[in-house]
Amino acid sequence: MDTADFPARVSMTAHIETGSRGWAGIVGTPRGALDLTRVGAVYSRRPTQFRMDERMSSPERAFAYAEARYGFGGVLAALRQSGCLWLNDPMAAMRAEYKPVQLVTAAQVGLSVPKTVITNDPHKAHAWAKELGKPFVYKAVGGIWHADEGKVRVIYTKPLDDPDELLDPALARTSQMFQEWVDKAYEVRALVVGTEVLAVRIDSASERGTIDWRSDYGSLTYERIDLPSEIEDRLVELHDRLHLVFGAVDLICDPQGRYHFLETNQSGEWGWLNQKAGLPVPEALADVLQKGPAWAR
């Protein structure tokens, strides 16, 4: 079901009363009716936005959108209160979108994280880079995809080596994140599904891909690997603390064989790794979803 089909092609009638275990009712979809009391698991991945009736005025559409979000979306989110498994829970997923939350949680579970500063003070950023004394990178805190006047622009990791570049007054206009550059033997995408960790080594044959492999998919090669057990355990604990059942983790393995945590994406891509490296992600997801309430936390 695409949530964007509500209310034009999807309907919902839900009710609750004193003593109820949860919301009961029916969601009507083009593919049939769904009994809310029988839902044991929900796989939510990048739902699109509600589309409101164009005959309404702009303020009316804004009001209707909010009502759809808190009404229709709220009833679905409340299924978790009845023991339903969400992969991933919308509230946990929203919180996990914050990189500062991810990084502090990763550090707390014992994962290595790059030295990082988030600031809008050019002089503090400059002082941090001077003290670091080595190359560093700029990263967008909110992810690489950004809308720009009807176009979608991508902001890849940008390497820097001159602290004086950070004295630009424009840096003060918003939050900026800088991290130390970590030398790479290779990179890893590790998919955490429940308590299982499925990992793929990613190598790039180009300089651009070595800086940020997402910028040059044509240069990449893939190899399924097993991570050290202590790294796997820490990744599972990280997602447990973030209340995520699934996460796509990006790691760097340095020339000394030490793994460094960069981020986890609660709705990260995995299909191409299933194809390129034979990573059995669909089976792992199905196993967790079939357990349903037994896996709900």
N, C-alpha and C positions, 0 to 999 in steps of 0.2 A: 504494500500500500504506500502510495506517495501522499504524505500529509498535505501537499499542495492541492490535492483534489478536494479537500474540505474547504468550504461547504458545498461546492458545485456538484461533485460526483461522489462524495462520501458523506454519510449522515451518521449522527450518533444520538442515542437516547440512553442516558445513564441515570441511575437513582441510588440513593443511600438513605438509611434511617438508623435510629438508635439500635445498637446491637449488631449492626451489619459488620461483616468481616472485611468488606471492601465494596467498591462500586460494582453494581450489577447493571446489565443492559446489553444493548446491541450496537455494533458499528456496522453500518451497511456500506459495502464496497462494490465496485463493478465485478469483483471476482467472488462475491458471496457475502453472507452475513457472518459476523464474528461475535461470539458470545464472550463478553468480558470476563465472566467467571471461570472460563475454561482456558484462559491464557496462562501458560506456565513460563514462557520465555519470549523476549522481544530482542530482535537484532536490529539496532538502529544505526544507520550509516549515512551521514550527510543528507538528512531530509531537506527538501527544498521548501521555500517560503510559501505561506498561504497566498492564494490569489483571490483578492476580493472583487466583488461585482463592480465593474467599471461604471455602472449607472449611478453609483453612490458618489457623493462629493468627496474631496480629499480628506476632510476631517472625519467624515462618516467611515471611509475605508480604514483610516488609522484606528478609529474606535473599534470597528469590526475585527480588524487584525488582532488587536490586543485581546478582545473577547475570545477569539478563536484560540489564541495561544494559551490563555489562562483557563479556558473552559475545556475545549477538546484536548489540547495538549496537557492540561492539568489532570484530567481523568486518566489519560494514558500513563502519565508519570506516576500517578497514585497507585497503579497496579503493583508497584514495588512494595507498597505498604501491606499488600496481601500476600507477600512472599514470592511474587513473580521475579524472575531473573531478567535484568536489563543488561544488554551487552552493546553499549555501556549505559549505565544510569545517567540520565540527562544532567542531573545536578552535579554529579561527580565529574562528568565529562566537561562541563562548563568550567569547573574549578581547575581542572587539569590543563586547560588551555593556557593558563598563566605560567610562563616560563620560570619566573622567580619561585613559584610553588614547586615546580618540578625539580629545579636545581637544589633547593634546600632539602627536599625530601630525599633526593639521590645522595646528597652528602651525608645525611643522617643514617642511611642504611649502609654506608661504607663504600659507595661507588666513588671513583675518582672523577672530579669535575674540573674543567679548566678554570683558571683564575678569571673572574668575571667582575665587571663593574657596570652598573646601570645608573646613569646620571643625566642631567640636563645642564650641568655646570662645565663649560669648556675648560676652565682652569683645573678643576678636580680631575677631569678626564685626562688632561695633559700630564698632571702629576702622577696619576696612576700608570700611564704608559711609560713615563720616564723611569719610574721605580721598577716597573716590570723589566725593562732593559732588553726586550726581545720582540720579534714581530708579533703582531696581534691582528684580530679581524673584527670587522663590524658585522653585526647580525640584526635583522629586524626582530623586535621582541614579539610581535604579533603574527609571525609567519611570513612566508615569502610571497603570497598572492595578495595583490592589492588592486582595488578598483580605481581607475583614473579617467573620469569624464567619458564613461561609456566603454573604456578599454580595460583589459586586465593586464597588469604589469607584474613582473616577477623580480623580486629583490634577492639576489643570491648573496652568499657569503662574500665579503669584500676584504682581501688581505691589505694590511697597512704596516708600514715599518717606520714612519716618521711621526713621533708624538706631536710635532708642531702642527700637523694637519688638524689636530683636535682643538686648536685654539680658534677655529672658525666660529664667530658669534652665532651663526645659524644653528649650531649644535644645541643652543639653549631653547629652541622652539618646542622641543618635546623630549620624551625619554629616549635615550640612546644606550645600546648595549654593546660593549666591547669585551672580547675574550682573548686570552693568550692563544697564539698559534701553537697547535700540537702537531709535531712531526708525525707523518703517517707511514706505517708499513702497508696498511690497508684499512678499509672501513667495513663496518658490519651493520646490516639491518637485522635486528632480532625481534621476532614477533612473539609477544607474550600472550598466550591463550590459556586462561586459567592458571594452572601451575606448570604448564608446558612452555618451553622456550625453543623456538625454531629459528635458527640463525643462518644467514648467508654472508659469505665474504664477498666484498665488492672491490674490484680493482679497476683503475682507470688508466688508459693509455695516453691521455692528454693532460696538459697542464691545467686547463679549465676544469676538467672532470676531477682532477686531484684536489683542487681547491674546494669544489662543491659538486659532487657527482650528479646532482639533480640537473646541472646545467649542460651535461653532455652525455646523454644516455647511449649514444652510438659508440662511445669509447669504452663502455663498461663490459667486464666479464664477471661471471658469478660462480661461486662454489659453495655448496652447502657444507657447513662446519658445525662442530660441537664446541660451545663455549666452556671455559672452565666451570666446574660445578659451583664454586663460590660466587662467580659472576651471575650465573643463572639464578642462584638462590637470592641474591641481592636484587635482581630485576623483578623477580616474583614478589619479594617483600615491598619493593617500591610501588608496584601496582596495587598491592593489597592496601598499602597506606593511602594511596590515592583513590581507593575504592573503584578501581578499574578492573574489568575482567579481561579486556583486550588492550594492547598497546603496541605500536610499531616504534621500536627504539633504534636510534642512530648512535653508533659507537665508533670510536677511533681506536685502532690497535697501533701503538707506537713501535718504533724499531726495537725496543726492549721487551716487547710482548705484553705491555701493560695496556689495559682497556680503560678508555675515558668516555664517560657518559656525556652526550650532547643534548638529547631531548627524547621525549616519547610523544607520539601522536596517537590520540585515542581513536582516531578514524583513519589511520594511515593506510596507504596503498599496500596491497599484498598480492594482487592477482598476477602481476608480471613475474613475481618471484616463484609463484606456483608453476608458471609456464617455463621460465628460464632455468630454474634450479630444482624443480620437482619438489618444492616445499609443500607438505601436505596440510596447508592451512584450512581448506574447506572441511576436511575430516575433523581437524582439531576443534574448529568452531562448532560443527554439528554435534560433536561429543559433549561439549559444554552446554550448548543450548538444550540438548535432549535431557540433560540432568535437571534443567529448569530450576524449580524452587530449591532443590537440594544444593544448588550452587549459590543461591542468592545470599548476599551478606547484609 
